[in-house]
């Protein structure tokens, strides 16, 4: 792997990881945050779910904008929003202000995964691209795995508000990658209406999933947004075939099936980010001790690129996504058992396994999408795929936050284990096409 691509992919992975730390570090602070504002831990989970939701629904916006104006401006704007949101979250006087700040922070952090993947996909090809994407995912996963430890240590020393400010560190990486970013685009306009419709429909799904712990009004609102938004989005895509969701990308089976199936991977990741700290802190662990348990996962993540890239190239991205998705289902069932037994070794092992799964599945999705579309649509296609991918993350956190208060964390993790199986059903035609048993 050339030194330049290794350096760039590592720095982009570091930036991705710092954006992800907005969830992983904040998760260990939820109990204290909840006490401070006088709410339940399930209610405090909204700070993760809303962050993940905005991370998801604005990814496609950045992908489309990068096609139009290049990568530099949207990445600069995104990091500005992420930094500003983190600062407001750290200073939030009330819980509603904190939620707004987390929305803003998530909207900014969304620039990082989409644009980082777009940069590597545009600059490299073949095995070098696979290795670069694998290194990005592995570095991001390693940094995110360190989030609970860093968050726990910072929370222990300075309180939960300092934890919310950690993503500000991402601004320090930008000068190191600035010269590798492009500033050219097509100059076309952005379909704002389409972006709003997609965002509202995605929000409806997360609201509905998390409603068991937040009441009927949230459930009704979520159902309304889904029932109204789904046909409206479909109508708008037909009316604006080159808009926010290009008809050519939406009708591309490889893009859509790969992204829907792969969405189970961040769902398991975000679920464990919330579930593992909740179980162990409830058993008397300190936040920093939870973080220490997850350090091996960060070490494991650093070695994933050594086999992920070559494996994707050898078996193909669809098969890699299939194996990763099946592994996510098994991992969630093991996590449910570990949560039931309050077994720290089992929970720590599961997080390490999901780290490997993430390090394989995320670059496999990027390769699948990059191979399935023309170069001029790559940015928006990656944005759409990343949207579906990260919506899975918000659904994962919402399931744990919503069902956890009602049926308990072990059962919520067990229920979530069905999502990867549904993903395999969606992926089955691609697997058969590539000769992999479905």
ABEGO torsion letter per residue (X at the ends): XBAAAAAAAAAAAAAAAAAAAAAAAAAAAAAAAAAAAGBBAAAAAAAAAAAAAAAAAAAAAAAAAAAAAEAAAAAAAAAAAAAAAAAAAAABABAAAAAAAAAAAAAAAAAAAAAAAAAAAAABBEAAAAAAAAAAAAAAAAAAAAAAAAAAAAAAAAEAAAAAAAAAAAAAAAAAAAAABBABBAGBBBBAAAAAAAAAAAAAAAAAAAAAAAEAAAAAAAAAAAAAAAAAAAAAAAABAABABBAAAAABAAAAAAAAAAAAAAAAAAAAAAAAAAAAAAAGBBAAAAAAAAAAAAAAAAAAAAAAAAAAAAAEAAAAAAAAAAAAAAAAAAAAAAAAAGBAAAAAAAAAAAAAAAAAAAAAAAAAAAAABBAAAAAAAAAAAAAAAAAAAAAAAAAAAAAAAAAEAAAAAAAAAAAAAAAAAAAAAAAAAAGBBX
